[in-house]
Amino acid sequence: MLRVSNRKIAGFEVRWASFPGFSILFDNPGENYLKPRSSKLFELHNKVHEDSALHFYTILDEGMARLNVNALLNQFLFCALPSTTYHVTVWSGLNCKNIVNIDPQYRPMAEKWLSDLPQSTCNTSDDILQLPLMSSLCTKQDWNINFRFDHLDIWNSSVLAVVLRPDDDSLTIFEQFVEERTRLNTQFHERFNLFTDSKTYTPHVSLGYFANEEGAQKAMSSLHDWNTWFKSALQDNVLSFNHASLYGLTDMITFFKTDAC
């Protein structure tokens, strides 16, 4: 575990590793969560302090500020994600980690798709994109699912996550949504011989990652106090989603979609 002891050193600057892939994400609420990247691509870029529809994320950002992201980095080697990239993943697709398990006949095509990011996101006719793009997870525009804060957790000694639960009024539609996600996961496995995501679905917002297990374990002693603040601040707030889209990614802070998705 690294520790800053020199008074002339304030801390470290986070550098995010390359992690190309694609996933289905909920499209964030409001009109201020994307910015143009090119004529066909739009990058995830939440303006959490300018759009009331992103108020849930605003509170998360305020919570991280209260915890002091620089102190978290120095004390726990915790690398906070910027609020501009807050999102809820629906289904994790192909990426540089799981590609080794894909059916060998599809591997050259998949490797090329990953190496050609971000432009390959525009190639919506590519074989590996057809199943997620045709799934009702992406085609249905009125899911109308509301989430509430459940708890803050540290998963796998790796990620600090805000775990969400469906609002009581969303329980039925959420069950249908999860069934569609399971169907896509199964179809993708049947086609490409790999499960790209877990069979169970736990909606969450990732707040950041720990650089090593030691830092995550050390942070566990603070988790109860952190939960107390976030629970109080978020108890009356709802995070609402109507639809989801396929997004490409090149690292943990760079997500983009095409206007065709």
MIDOSE-1310 file (N, C-alpha, C; in nm, 2 decimals, decimal comma, always signed):
residues 261
mlrv	+0,09/-0,12/+0,00/+0,00/+0,00/+0,00/+0,09/+0,12/+0,00; +0,07/+0,21/-0,10/+0,15/+0,33/-0,10/+0,09/+0,44/-0,01; +0,17/+0,52/+0,05/+0,12/+0,62/+0,14/+0,21/+0,75/+0,11; +0,14/+0,86/+0,10/+0,21/+0,99/+0,08/+0,26/+1,04/+0,22
snrk	+0,39/+1,06/+0,24/+0,44/+1,11/+0,36/+0,52/+1,24/+0,34; +0,56/+1,27/+0,22/+0,63/+1,39/+0,19/+0,54/+1,51/+0,18; +0,56/+1,61/+0,26/+0,47/+1,72/+0,26/+0,47/+1,80/+0,13; +0,57/+1,78/+0,05/+0,57/+1,85/-0,08/+0,49/+1,78/-0,19
iagf	+0,44/+1,66/-0,16/+0,36/+1,58/-0,25/+0,21/+1,58/-0,21; +0,13/+1,63/-0,30/-0,02/+1,64/-0,27/-0,09/+1,51/-0,29; -0,04/+1,44/-0,39/-0,11/+1,31/-0,43/-0,07/+1,26/-0,57; -0,16/+1,18/-0,62/-0,13/+1,12/-0,75/-0,24/+1,16/-0,85
evrw	-0,21/+1,14/-0,98/-0,31/+1,16/-1,08/-0,35/+1,03/-1,14; -0,47/+1,00/-1,15/-0,52/+0,87/-1,20/-0,51/+0,87/-1,35; -0,45/+0,75/-1,40/-0,45/+0,72/-1,55/-0,53/+0,60/-1,57; -0,63/+0,60/-1,66/-0,71/+0,49/-1,68/-0,66/+0,40/-1,79
asfp	-0,66/+0,27/-1,76/-0,60/+0,17/-1,86/-0,70/+0,15/-1,97; -0,65/+0,12/-2,09/-0,73/+0,09/-2,21/-0,81/-0,03/-2,18; -0,94/-0,02/-2,21/-1,04/-0,13/-2,19/-1,14/-0,13/-2,30; -1,11/-0,16/-2,42/-1,21/-0,15/-2,53/-1,32/-0,26/-2,52
gfsi	-1,44/-0,22/-2,56/-1,55/-0,31/-2,56/-1,68/-0,24/-2,60; -1,79/-0,31/-2,57/-1,92/-0,25/-2,59/-2,01/-0,31/-2,48; -2,11/-0,23/-2,44/-2,21/-0,27/-2,34/-2,34/-0,20/-2,37; -2,45/-0,25/-2,31/-2,57/-0,18/-2,32/-2,58/-0,10/-2,19
lfdn	-2,60/+0,03/-2,20/-2,62/+0,12/-2,08/-2,76/+0,18/-2,09; -2,82/+0,21/-1,97/-2,94/+0,29/-1,97/-2,90/+0,43/-2,02; -2,98/+0,49/-2,11/-2,96/+0,63/-2,15/-3,00/+0,72/-2,03; -2,91/+0,80/-1,99/-2,94/+0,88/-1,87/-3,05/+0,98/-1,90
pgen	-3,12/+1,01/-1,79/-3,24/+1,10/-1,81/-3,20/+1,24/-1,85; -3,30/+1,32/-1,90/-3,27/+1,46/-1,94/-3,21/+1,47/-2,08; -3,16/+1,59/-2,11/-3,11/+1,62/-2,24/-2,96/+1,65/-2,23; -2,90/+1,64/-2,12/-2,76/+1,69/-2,10/-2,67/+1,58/-2,05
ylkp	-2,67/+1,47/-2,12/-2,58/+1,36/-2,09/-2,49/+1,31/-2,20; -2,50/+1,38/-2,31/-2,41/+1,35/-2,43/-2,35/+1,47/-2,48; -2,23/+1,46/-2,54/-2,17/+1,56/-2,62/-2,12/+1,51/-2,75; -2,12/+1,59/-2,86/-2,08/+1,54/-2,99/-1,93/+1,50/-2,98
rssk	-1,90/+1,39/-3,04/-1,76/+1,35/-3,05/-1,71/+1,35/-3,20; -1,80/+1,33/-3,29/-1,78/+1,34/-3,43/-1,92/+1,36/-3,50; -1,92/+1,35/-3,63/-2,05/+1,37/-3,69/-2,15/+1,26/-3,66; -2,10/+1,14/-3,62/-2,19/+1,03/-3,60/-2,19/+0,98/-3,46
lfel	-2,09/+1,02/-3,38/-2,07/+0,97/-3,25/-2,10/+1,07/-3,14; -2,15/+1,02/-3,03/-2,18/+1,11/-2,91/-2,12/+1,04/-2,79; -2,05/+1,12/-2,71/-1,98/+1,07/-2,59/-2,06/+1,10/-2,47; -2,06/+1,00/-2,38/-2,12/+1,02/-2,25/-2,06/+1,14/-2,17
hnkv	-2,14/+1,24/-2,13/-2,08/+1,35/-2,07/-2,19/+1,42/-1,99; -2,22/+1,37/-1,87/-2,33/+1,43/-1,79/-2,30/+1,57/-1,74; -2,39/+1,65/-1,75/-2,38/+1,79/-1,69/-2,47/+1,78/-1,57; -2,41/+1,72/-1,46/-2,49/+1,69/-1,35/-2,54/+1,81/-1,27
heds	-2,47/+1,92/-1,29/-2,51/+2,05/-1,21/-2,59/+2,14/-1,30; -2,63/+2,10/-1,42/-2,70/+2,18/-1,51/-2,84/+2,13/-1,54; -2,87/+2,01/-1,51/-2,99/+1,94/-1,55/-3,05/+1,87/-1,43; -3,17/+1,92/-1,39/-3,24/+1,86/-1,27/-3,27/+1,71/-1,29
alhf	-3,28/+1,67/-1,41/-3,31/+1,53/-1,44/-3,19/+1,44/-1,39; -3,08/+1,50/-1,37/-2,96/+1,42/-1,33/-2,93/+1,45/-1,18; -3,03/+1,49/-1,11/-3,01/+1,52/-0,97/-2,96/+1,41/-0,88; -3,00/+1,29/-0,91/-2,95/+1,17/-0,84/-2,80/+1,17/-0,85
ytil	-2,75/+1,19/-0,97/-2,60/+1,19/-0,99/-2,54/+1,31/-0,92; -2,61/+1,42/-0,92/-2,55/+1,54/-0,85/-2,53/+1,51/-0,71; -2,62/+1,44/-0,64/-2,60/+1,40/-0,50/-2,48/+1,31/-0,49; -2,47/+1,21/-0,58/-2,35/+1,12/-0,57/-2,22/+1,20/-0,59
degm	-2,22/+1,30/-0,67/-2,10/+1,38/-0,69/-2,07/+1,46/-0,57; -2,18/+1,52/-0,50/-2,16/+1,59/-0,38/-2,11/+1,50/-0,27; -2,16/+1,38/-0,27/-2,11/+1,28/-0,17/-1,96/+1,25/-0,18; -1,92/+1,23/-0,31/-1,78/+1,21/-0,33/-1,69/+1,32/-0,29
arln	-1,74/+1,45/-0,32/-1,67/+1,57/-0,28/-1,66/+1,57/-0,12; -1,76/+1,53/-0,05/-1,76/+1,53/+0,09/-1,65/+1,43/+0,14; -1,64/+1,32/+0,07/-1,54/+1,22/+0,11/-1,40/+1,26/+0,07; -1,39/+1,36/-0,02/-1,26/+1,41/-0,06/-1,19/+1,31/-0,15
vnal	-1,20/+1,32/-0,28/-1,15/+1,22/-0,37/-0,99/+1,22/-0,36; -0,93/+1,33/-0,34/-0,78/+1,33/-0,32/-0,74/+1,25/-0,20; -0,82/+1,27/-0,09/-0,79/+1,19/+0,03/-0,81/+1,04/+0,01; -0,92/+1,01/-0,06/-0,95/+0,87/-0,09/-0,83/+0,81/-0,18
lnqf	-0,78/+0,88/-0,27/-0,67/+0,83/-0,35/-0,55/+0,81/-0,27; -0,51/+0,91/-0,18/-0,39/+0,90/-0,10/-0,40/+0,79/+0,01; -0,52/+0,78/+0,06/-0,54/+0,69/+0,18/-0,57/+0,54/+0,14; -0,65/+0,53/+0,03/-0,69/+0,39/-0,01/-0,65/+0,35/-0,15
lfca	-0,58/+0,44/-0,22/-0,55/+0,42/-0,37/-0,69/+0,40/-0,44; -0,78/+0,49/-0,40/-0,91/+0,48/-0,47/-0,92/+0,58/-0,58; -0,95/+0,54/-0,70/-0,96/+0,62/-0,82/-1,10/+0,65/-0,85; -1,14/+0,77/-0,82/-1,28/+0,81/-0,84/-1,31/+0,84/-0,99
lpst	-1,43/+0,79/-1,03/-1,48/+0,82/-1,16/-1,54/+0,96/-1,17; -1,52/+1,04/-1,27/-1,58/+1,17/-1,28/-1,74/+1,15/-1,30; -1,81/+1,25/-1,24/-1,96/+1,24/-1,25/-2,01/+1,25/-1,39; -1,92/+1,30/-1,48/-1,96/+1,31/-1,62/-1,99/+1,17/-1,69
tyhv	-1,93/+1,07/-1,62/-1,94/+0,94/-1,68/-2,03/+0,84/-1,60; -2,10/+0,90/-1,50/-2,19/+0,81/-1,42/-2,30/+0,75/-1,51; -2,32/+0,62/-1,49/-2,42/+0,55/-1,57/-2,46/+0,42/-1,50; -2,56/+0,36/-1,55/-2,61/+0,22/-1,50/-2,60/+0,13/-1,62
tvws	-2,51/+0,03/-1,61/-2,49/-0,07/-1,71/-2,61/-0,17/-1,71; -2,66/-0,20/-1,82/-2,77/-0,30/-1,84/-2,71/-0,44/-1,86; -2,62/-0,45/-1,95/-2,56/-0,57/-1,99/-2,42/-0,55/-2,05; -2,32/-0,61/-1,99/-2,18/-0,60/-2,04/-2,16/-0,69/-2,15
glnc	-2,11/-0,64/-2,26/-2,09/-0,72/-2,38/-1,95/-0,76/-2,40; -1,90/-0,76/-2,52/-1,77/-0,81/-2,55/-1,67/-0,70/-2,51; -1,55/-0,75/-2,46/-1,45/-0,65/-2,43/-1,31/-0,73/-2,44; -1,20/-0,65/-2,41/-1,07/-0,71/-2,43/-1,04/-0,81/-2,33
kniv	-1,12/-0,83/-2,22/-1,09/-0,93/-2,12/-1,16/-1,06/-2,16; -1,29/-1,06/-2,20/-1,36/-1,18/-2,23/-1,34/-1,23/-2,37; -1,28/-1,15/-2,46/-1,27/-1,20/-2,60/-1,19/-1,33/-2,62; -1,11/-1,36/-2,52/-1,03/-1,48/-2,53/-1,12/-1,61/-2,53
nidp	-1,25/-1,59/-2,48/-1,34/-1,70/-2,47/-1,44/-1,72/-2,58; -1,43/-1,62/-2,68/-1,52/-1,63/-2,79/-1,49/-1,74/-2,88; -1,59/-1,79/-2,95/-1,58/-1,90/-3,05/-1,47/-1,86/-3,15; -1,37/-1,94/-3,17/-1,25/-1,91/-3,25/-1,29/-1,85/-3,39
qyrp	-1,40/-1,90/-3,45/-1,43/-1,85/-3,58/-1,47/-1,70/-3,59; -1,51/-1,65/-3,47/-1,55/-1,51/-3,46/-1,44/-1,42/-3,41; -1,33/-1,48/-3,36/-1,23/-1,40/-3,29/-1,16/-1,29/-3,38; -1,12/-1,33/-3,50/-1,06/-1,22/-3,58/-1,15/-1,10/-3,61
maek	-1,28/-1,13/-3,63/-1,38/-1,02/-3,65/-1,39/-0,94/-3,53; -1,40/-1,00/-3,41/-1,42/-0,93/-3,28/-1,30/-0,85/-3,25; -1,18/-0,91/-3,27/-1,05/-0,83/-3,24/-1,04/-0,71/-3,33; -1,08/-0,72/-3,46/-1,08/-0,61/-3,54/-1,17/-0,50/-3,50
wlsd	-1,29/-0,54/-3,46/-1,39/-0,45/-3,41/-1,34/-0,37/-3,29; -1,28/-0,44/-3,20/-1,22/-0,37/-3,08/-1,11/-0,28/-3,12; -1,02/-0,32/-3,21/-0,91/-0,24/-3,24/-0,95/-0,12/-3,32; -1,07/-0,12/-3,39/-1,11/-0,01/-3,47/-1,20/+0,09/-3,39
lpqs	-1,22/+0,07/-3,26/-1,29/+0,17/-3,18/-1,22/+0,30/-3,18; -1,29/+0,41/-3,18/-1,44/+0,42/-3,16/-1,52/+0,41/-3,29; -1,46/+0,42/-3,40/-1,53/+0,43/-3,53/-1,61/+0,30/-3,55; -1,57/+0,19/-3,50/-1,64/+0,06/-3,53/-1,78/+0,06/-3,47
tcnt	-1,80/+0,15/-3,37/-1,94/+0,16/-3,31/-2,04/+0,20/-3,41; -2,00/+0,27/-3,52/-2,09/+0,31/-3,62/-2,13/+0,20/-3,71; -2,05/+0,09/-3,71/-2,08/-0,02/-3,80/-2,19/-0,11/-3,74; -2,31/-0,06/-3,73/-2,41/-0,14/-3,66/-2,46/-0,26/-3,73
sddi	-2,41/-0,28/-3,86/-2,44/-0,41/-3,93/-2,35/-0,52/-3,89; -2,24/-0,49/-3,82/-2,15/-0,59/-3,78/-2,22/-0,71/-3,70; -2,18/-0,83/-3,73/-2,24/-0,95/-3,68/-2,25/-0,95/-3,52; -2,14/-0,90/-3,46/-2,14/-0,91/-3,31/-2,23/-0,81/-3,25
lqlp	-2,28/-0,71/-3,32/-2,37/-0,61/-3,26/-2,52/-0,64/-3,28; -2,55/-0,73/-3,37/-2,69/-0,76/-3,41/-2,78/-0,80/-3,30; -2,73/-0,90/-3,22/-2,81/-0,95/-3,11/-2,85/-0,84/-3,01; -2,75/-0,76/-2,96/-2,78/-0,66/-2,86/-2,87/-0,55/-2,92
lmss	-2,84/-0,51/-3,05/-2,92/-0,40/-3,11/-3,06/-0,44/-3,13; -3,08/-0,57/-3,16/-3,22/-0,62/-3,19/-3,30/-0,66/-3,06; -3,23/-0,66/-2,95/-3,29/-0,70/-2,82/-3,39/-0,59/-2,78; -3,50/-0,63/-2,72/-3,59/-0,52/-2,67/-3,53/-0,43/-2,56
lctk	-3,42/-0,48/-2,51/-3,35/-0,39/-2,41/-3,32/-0,26/-2,48; -3,28/-0,27/-2,61/-3,25/-0,14/-2,68/-3,37/-0,09/-2,77; -3,45/-0,18/-2,82/-3,55/-0,13/-2,91/-3,67/-0,07/-2,84; -3,70/-0,12/-2,72/-3,82/-0,06/-2,65/-3,78/+0,07/-2,59
qdwn	-3,87/+0,17/-2,62/-3,84/+0,31/-2,58/-3,91/+0,36/-2,45; -3,99/+0,27/-2,39/-4,07/+0,31/-2,28/-4,07/+0,21/-2,16; -3,95/+0,18/-2,13/-3,93/+0,09/-2,01/-3,98/+0,16/-1,88; -3,95/+0,28/-1,87/-4,00/+0,36/-1,75/-3,97/+0,29/-1,62
infr	-3,85/+0,27/-1,59/-3,81/+0,20/-1,47/-3,75/+0,31/-1,37; -3,79/+0,31/-1,25/-3,74/+0,40/-1,15/-3,66/+0,32/-1,05; -3,54/+0,37/-1,01/-3,46/+0,31/-0,91/-3,44/+0,40/-0,79; -3,42/+0,34/-0,68/-3,39/+0,41/-0,56/-3,26/+0,36/-0,50
fdhl	-3,19/+0,44/-0,41/-3,07/+0,39/-0,35/-3,10/+0,28/-0,25; -3,02/+0,17/-0,26/-3,03/+0,06/-0,17/-2,92/+0,07/-0,07; -2,79/+0,06/-0,12/-2,68/+0,07/-0,02/-2,55/+0,09/-0,10; -2,45/+0,13/-0,03/-2,32/+0,15/-0,09/-2,24/+0,03/-0,06
diwn	-2,16/-0,02/-0,15/-2,09/-0,15/-0,13/-1,95/-0,15/-0,20; -1,86/-0,23/-0,15/-1,73/-0,25/-0,22/-1,74/-0,40/-0,27; -1,73/-0,41/-0,40/-1,74/-0,54/-0,46/-1,60/-0,60/-0,50; -1,58/-0,72/-0,47/-1,46/-0,79/-0,51/-1,33/-0,72/-0,48
ssvl	-1,33/-0,64/-0,38/-1,21/-0,57/-0,34/-1,17/-0,48/-0,46; -1,26/-0,43/-0,53/-1,23/-0,36/-0,66/-1,30/-0,23/-0,68; -1,43/-0,23/-0,67/-1,51/-0,12/-0,71/-1,61/-0,07/-0,59; -1,62/+0,06/-0,58/-1,71/+0,12/-0,49/-1,84/+0,15/-0,57
avvl	-1,95/+0,08/-0,53/-2,07/+0,08/-0,61/-2,19/+0,13/-0,53; -2,27/+0,21/-0,59/-2,40/+0,25/-0,54/-2,50/+0,15/-0,59; -2,55/+0,06/-0,50/-2,64/-0,05/-0,54/-2,78/+0,01/-0,54; -2,85/-0,02/-0,65/-2,99/+0,03/-0,67/-3,09/-0,08/-0,66
rpdd	-3,21/-0,04/-0,62/-3,33/-0,13/-0,62/-3,44/-0,06/-0,70; -3,53/-0,14/-0,76/-3,64/-0,08/-0,83/-3,74/-0,03/-0,74; -3,80/+0,08/-0,77/-3,91/+0,14/-0,69/-4,02/+0,04/-0,69; -4,11/+0,05/-0,59/-4,22/-0,05/-0,58/-4,31/-0,05/-0,70
dslt	-4,33/+0,07/-0,76/-4,41/+0,08/-0,88/-4,34/+0,02/-1,00; -4,21/-0,01/-0,99/-4,14/-0,06/-1,11/-4,11/-0,20/-1,10; -4,15/-0,27/-1,00/-4,11/-0,41/-0,97/-4,15/-0,50/-1,09; -4,28/-0,49/-1,14/-4,32/-0,57/-1,25/-4,25/-0,55/-1,37
ifeq	-4,23/-0,43/-1,42/-4,16/-0,40/-1,54/-4,01/-0,43/-1,53; -3,96/-0,42/-1,41/-3,82/-0,46/-1,39/-3,80/-0,61/-1,41; -3,89/-0,69/-1,36/-3,89/-0,83/-1,38/-3,89/-0,87/-1,53; -3,97/-0,80/-1,60/-3,97/-0,82/-1,75/-3,84/-0,78/-1,81
fvee	-3,79/-0,67/-1,76/-3,66/-0,62/-1,81/-3,55/-0,72/-1,79; -3,54/-0,78/-1,67/-3,44/-0,88/-1,63/-3,46/-1,00/-1,72; -3,58/-1,04/-1,75/-3,60/-1,16/-1,84/-3,55/-1,13/-1,98; -3,56/-1,01/-2,03/-3,51/-0,98/-2,16/-3,36/-0,98/-2,15
rtrl	-3,30/-0,93/-2,05/-3,16/-0,94/-2,03/-3,10/-1,08/-2,03; -3,17/-1,17/-1,96/-3,14/-1,31/-1,95/-3,14/-1,37/-2,09; -3,25/-1,33/-2,17/-3,26/-1,38/-2,30/-3,15/-1,34/-2,39; -3,11/-1,22/-2,38/-2,99/-1,17/-2,46/-2,86/-1,24/-2,42
ntqf	-2,84/-1,26/-2,29/-2,72/-1,33/-2,24/-2,72/-1,47/-2,30; -2,83/-1,54/-2,30/-2,84/-1,67/-2,35/-2,81/-1,68/-2,50; -2,88/-1,59/-2,57/-2,86/-1,58/-2,72/-2,72/-1,56/-2,76; -2,65/-1,46/-2,69/-2,52/-1,43/-2,72/-2,43/-1,55/-2,69
herf	-2,45/-1,62/-2,59/-2,38/-1,74/-2,56/-2,40/-1,85/-2,66; -2,52/-1,87/-2,71/-2,55/-1,97/-2,81/-2,48/-1,94/-2,94; -2,47/-1,81/-2,97/-2,41/-1,76/-3,10/-2,26/-1,76/-3,09; -2,20/-1,71/-2,98/-2,06/-1,68/-2,98/-1,98/-1,77/-2,87
nlft	-2,06/-1,85/-2,80/-2,00/-1,95/-2,71/-1,93/-1,88/-2,59; -1,99/-1,77/-2,54/-1,94/-1,71/-2,42/-2,05/-1,63/-2,36; -2,06/-1,63/-2,22/-2,14/-1,54/-2,15/-2,06/-1,42/-2,12; -2,10/-1,31/-2,17/-2,03/-1,18/-2,15/-2,06/-1,12/-2,02
dskt	-2,17/-1,15/-1,95/-2,21/-1,09/-1,83/-2,27/-1,20/-1,73; -2,28/-1,16/-1,61/-2,34/-1,25/-1,51/-2,48/-1,28/-1,54; -2,53/-1,39/-1,49/-2,67/-1,43/-1,51/-2,76/-1,35/-1,42; -2,71/-1,31/-1,30/-2,79/-1,22/-1,22/-2,77/-1,08/-1,25
ytph	-2,86/-0,99/-1,22/-2,85/-0,85/-1,26/-2,87/-0,76/-1,13; -2,77/-0,69/-1,10/-2,77/-0,59/-0,98/-2,74/-0,45/-1,04; -2,84/-0,37/-1,06/-2,82/-0,24/-1,11/-2,74/-0,16/-1,01; -2,65/-0,08/-1,07/-2,56/+0,00/-0,98/-2,50/+0,11/-1,05
vslg	-2,45/+0,21/-0,98/-2,36/+0,32/-1,04/-2,22/+0,30/-0,97; -2,12/+0,28/-1,06/-1,99/+0,27/-1,01/-1,93/+0,41/-0,98; -1,88/+0,43/-0,86/-1,82/+0,56/-0,82/-1,67/+0,56/-0,84; -1,61/+0,45/-0,85/-1,46/+0,44/-0,88/-1,41/+0,31/-0,84
yfan	-1,28/+0,29/-0,86/-1,21/+0,16/-0,85/-1,09/+0,18/-0,75; -1,06/+0,07/-0,68/-0,94/+0,07/-0,60/-0,83/+0,01/-0,68; -0,71/+0,07/-0,66/-0,59/+0,02/-0,74/-0,55/-0,12/-0,70; -0,57/-0,16/-0,57/-0,54/-0,29/-0,53/-0,63/-0,33/-0,41
eega	-0,63/-0,46/-0,38/-0,72/-0,52/-0,28/-0,69/-0,46/-0,14; -0,56/-0,43/-0,11/-0,53/-0,38/+0,02/-0,60/-0,25/+0,05; -0,61/-0,16/-0,05/-0,68/-0,04/-0,03/-0,83/-0,06/-0,01; -0,88/-0,15/-0,09/-1,03/-0,18/-0,07/-1,06/-0,24/+0,06
qkam	-0,97/-0,33/+0,11/-1,00/-0,39/+0,24/-0,98/-0,28/+0,35; -0,89/-0,19/+0,34/-0,87/-0,08/+0,44/-0,99/+0,01/+0,44; -1,06/+0,03/+0,32/-1,17/+0,12/+0,31/-1,30/+0,06/+0,38; -1,30/-0,07/+0,39/-1,42/-0,14/+0,45/-1,46/-0,08/+0,58
sslh	-1,36/-0,04/+0,66/-1,39/+0,01/+0,79/-1,46/+0,14/+0,79; -1,46/+0,21/+0,67/-1,53/+0,34/+0,66/-1,66/+0,33/+0,59; -1,69/+0,21/+0,54/-1,81/+0,19/+0,46/-1,94/+0,22/+0,53; -1,95/+0,18/+0,66/-2,07/+0,21/+0,73/-2,10/+0,36/+0,74
dwnt	-2,00/+0,44/+0,77/-2,02/+0,58/+0,78/-2,05/+0,64/+0,64; -1,99/+0,59/+0,54/-2,02/+0,64/+0,41/-2,17/+0,61/+0,37; -2,21/+0,49/+0,40/-2,35/+0,45/+0,38/-2,45/+0,54/+0,45; -2,42/+0,58/+0,57/-2,51/+0,67/+0,65/-2,54/+0,80/+0,57
wfks	-2,43/+0,86/+0,52/-2,46/+0,99/+0,45/-2,53/+0,97/+0,32; -2,49/+0,87/+0,24/-2,55/+0,85/+0,11/-2,70/+0,81/+0,13; -2,73/+0,73/+0,22/-2,87/+0,69/+0,25/-2,96/+0,80/+0,28; -2,90/+0,89/+0,37/-2,98/+1,01/+0,41/-3,00/+1,10/+0,30
alqd	-2,90/+1,13/+0,22/-2,90/+1,22/+0,11/-2,99/+1,18/+0,00; -3,00/+1,05/-0,02/-3,07/+0,99/-0,14/-3,21/+0,93/-0,11; -3,25/+0,94/+0,01/-3,37/+0,86/+0,05/-3,50/+0,91/-0,02; -3,50/+1,03/-0,06/-3,62/+1,08/-0,13/-3,60/+1,10/-0,28
nvls	-3,49/+1,04/-0,33/-3,46/+1,06/-0,47/-3,48/+0,94/-0,56; -3,52/+0,96/-0,68/-3,54/+0,85/-0,77/-3,45/+0,87/-0,90; -3,40/+0,76/-0,95/-3,32/+0,77/-1,08/-3,41/+0,69/-1,18; -3,45/+0,77/-1,28/-3,55/+0,71/-1,38/-3,49/+0,69/-1,52
fnha	-3,53/+0,58/-1,58/-3,48/+0,55/-1,71/-3,60/+0,50/-1,80; -3,60/+0,55/-1,93/-3,70/+0,51/-2,02/-3,65/+0,41/-2,12; -3,52/+0,42/-2,16/-3,47/+0,34/-2,26/-3,32/+0,32/-2,24; -3,26/+0,23/-2,33/-3,12/+0,19/-2,32/-3,06/+0,18/-2,46
slyg	-2,93/+0,19/-2,47/-2,86/+0,19/-2,60/-2,73/+0,11/-2,59; -2,68/+0,08/-2,70/-2,55/+0,01/-2,71/-2,44/+0,12/-2,71; -2,34/+0,11/-2,63/-2,23/+0,21/-2,62/-2,10/+0,13/-2,64; -2,01/+0,19/-2,71/-1,87/+0,15/-2,72/-1,80/+0,21/-2,60
ltdm	-1,68/+0,16/-2,57/-1,60/+0,22/-2,46/-1,45/+0,18/-2,50; -1,37/+0,28/-2,45/-1,22/+0,25/-2,47/-1,15/+0,25/-2,34; -1,21/+0,30/-2,23/-1,16/+0,29/-2,10/-1,28/+0,32/-2,00; -1,25/+0,32/-1,87/-1,36/+0,34/-1,78/-1,42/+0,48/-1,77
itff	-1,37/+0,57/-1,84/-1,43/+0,71/-1,84/-1,47/+0,75/-1,98; -1,46/+0,66/-2,08/-1,49/+0,70/-2,22/-1,59/+0,61/-2,28; -1,71/+0,65/-2,29/-1,82/+0,58/-2,35/-1,89/+0,66/-2,46; -1,93/+0,59/-2,56/-1,99/+0,67/-2,68/-2,09/+0,58/-2,75
ktda	-2,18/+0,65/-2,81/-2,29/+0,58/-2,89/-2,30/+0,65/-3,02; -2,36/+0,58/-3,12/-2,39/+0,64/-3,24/-2,54/+0,69/-3,24; -2,57/+0,78/-3,33/-2,71/+0,83/-3,33/-2,80/+0,72/-3,39; -2,74/+0,62/-3,44/-2,82/+0,51/-3,50/-2,87/+0,41/-3,39
c	-2,80/+0,42/-3,27/-2,83/+0,32/-3,17/-2,95/+0,37/-3,08
